[in-house]
Amino acid sequence: MSTIAPAPDRTIASDLSALLGADRVETGIGKRTFFATDLSRRGPPAAVVVRPDDAQGVAAAVKLCTDHGIAVIPRGGGFSYTGGYVPDRDDSVIFDLRGLDRIVEINADDMYVVVETGCTWHRLYEALKAKGLRTPYFGPMSGYRATVGGALSQGSFFLGSSQYGPVAESVLAVEVALADGTLLRTGSWGGDARASPFYRSYGPDLTGMFLGDTGAFGFKTKAVMKLIPFPAHQGYASFAFADEDAGAAAVSAIARTGIAGECYLWDPYFVKVMATATTGLAEDLKILAGVARGGGSKARGLFNAARLAAAGKAVFDGDIFMLNVTVDDPTRAGADARIALLKQIAAAGGGREMPASAPMAMRGTPFIDFNTPERRRPQRSLPTHGLVPHSHLPALSREVRALLDGRRAAMEAHGIDVGVIYFGVGAQAACLEPVFYWDDQQYFHHDRIAEHSDLGAIDGHGATPAATDLVMAIRKELVALFTAHGSAHVQIGKSYPWLATRSAAAVDAAKAVKAALDPQRLVNPGSLGL
């Protein structure tokens, strides 16, 4: 593979430097390659990478680029695995939006927070927790570095999602920089200077139009999210299932109750993967301290921390499907009552109660930086998922497992492992997500701390094209299977067939919106299939 990359566009780089300041513009090939690579693919290096530090700078820089006919792409924390911010052409400008990281307003009277979209979920969580508040959905597992804007653009669920649904259901309003440099505000925020962002459903839901759009309609610069009182008490439970169908059915049964903050099931391979990560965490004093602080009282927290440390790695022994749940409640009695009900549901489905080390560790310190040498897995990983109604989950689960079993010999021959995780997402949906692990080219594990990709060092190093081709082929088969079951997806990016699976009327409407907001089709072109 050639290491020759196109030179940066000096004219647009100079103009952007004049607009934003030279320290806000990157033209080195290492940076331009780094920002054009996600967890699934590498695109052409960006012509320029810019890092504005406010909404006005974003809007002005977007206008400058589009006036020159240059494509613009938004990027948050960089955790896309579907090509969400990967360029489809040589002359794009990537906007590193992490410079917009302020928490603008925490309004405890009207129960909303205004936050710039480059703020990480970890930082937002800690700032709100200090004031006794929380957003309903409060972040992905990658939230130590993943940004609010990335989750809003790509769609996301995990922390709080079994009770409150995906991230979009916690959003009241957004501020968006459009292709022509206009800054648009939505919901009740979209009025004159007196407007307050307290109410989403004022007229047509313009907020929703910019959620899950993968940045194809505009660049989100601020978000307004709902607040709830920080739950004073948590409860945890874990269960072992010998049978995948029974474990998946328990996920659906628990999700339907709406009383679990998180509900997720790991298959035996994923249990082994998480044994390494979670028991490593159990030995980390920061995790134990987090568990100790999160028990609702000092005594309860210390008791939970002691349980976690004592349980250790033995929890993960055995060939089991592990179901984990966490609940939140204002009172200890309420949390205990929720857990008691969930234990009844799990037991009725054949679940055997086991120490709740995994959910306790996950919640004790919900955002861990896994991008450190001691925690970074040496293999490349690639998730592929489908969200379905609970009634579709049994059939989908069996068909996915049959597909994976049918490909197992070929995967083993190429050193590919796969694990499956299930999530309850609100009361209406469940997610099934196979995750592949294999050795591959190292640019997918380039230095995310230094934010650098050395083309000379990475090209051809450790490449396993046959294994990668097989993963991509199986992923394509999985997507077709998900599509046959009418699945929805987050992280649509440039990978899931959103537009191709919409009705003609929906396609026409989406294209009309794109044409109105981005007539030159220069805002993250190719994303959403637009």
Sequence and secondary structure as in RCSB ss.txt:
>XXXX:A:sequence
MSTIAPAPDRTIASDLSALLGADRVETGIGKRTFFATDLSRRGPPAAVVVRPDDAQGVAAAVKLCTDHGIAVIPR
GGGFSYTGGYVPDRDDSVIFDLRGLDRIVEINADDMYVVVETGCTWHRLYEALKAKGLRTPYFGPMSGYRATVGG
ALSQGSFFLGSSQYGPVAESVLAVEVALADGTLLRTGSWGGDARASPFYRSYGPDLTGMFLGDTGAFGFKTKAVM
KLIPFPAHQGYASFAFADEDAGAAAVSAIARTGIAGECYLWDPYFVKVMATATTGLAEDLKILAGVARGGGSKAR
GLFNAARLAAAGKAVFDGDIFMLNVTVDDPTRAGADARIALLKQIAAAGGGREMPASAPMAMRGTPFIDFNTPER
RRPQRSLPTHGLVPHSHLPALSREVRALLDGRRAAMEAHGIDVGVIYFGVGAQAACLEPVFYWDDQQYFHHDRIA
EHSDLGAIDGHGATPAATDLVMAIRKELVALFTAHGSAHVQIGKSYPWLATRSAAAVDAAKAVKAALDPQRLVNP
GSLGL
>XXXX:A:secstr
         HHHHHHHHHHH GGGEE  HHHHHHTTB SS B S  SEEE  SSHHHHHHHHHHHHHTT  EEEE
SSS  SSSTT  SSTT EEEEGGG   EEEEETTTTEEEEETTSBHHHHHHHHHTTTEE SS B TTTTT BHHH
HHHH    BTHHHH SGGGGEEEEEEE TTS EEE GGGSSSTT  S  S SSS HHHHTSSSTTSS EEEEEEE
E EE  SEEEEEEEEES HHHHHHHHHHHHHHT  SEEEEE HHHHHHHHHHHHHHHT HHHHHHHHHTSSSHHH
HHHHHHHHHHHGGGGG SS EEEEEEEEESSHHHHHHHHHHHHHHHHHTT EEE  HHHHHHHHSS     STTT
  SSEEEE  EEEEGGGHHHHHHHHHHHHHHTHHHHHHTT EEEEEEEEETTTEEEEEEEEEE   GGGG BTTT
TB  HHHHTTTT  HHHHHHHHHHHHHHHHHHHHTT B S  TTTS TGGGS HHHHHHHHHHHHHH TT  BST
TGGG 
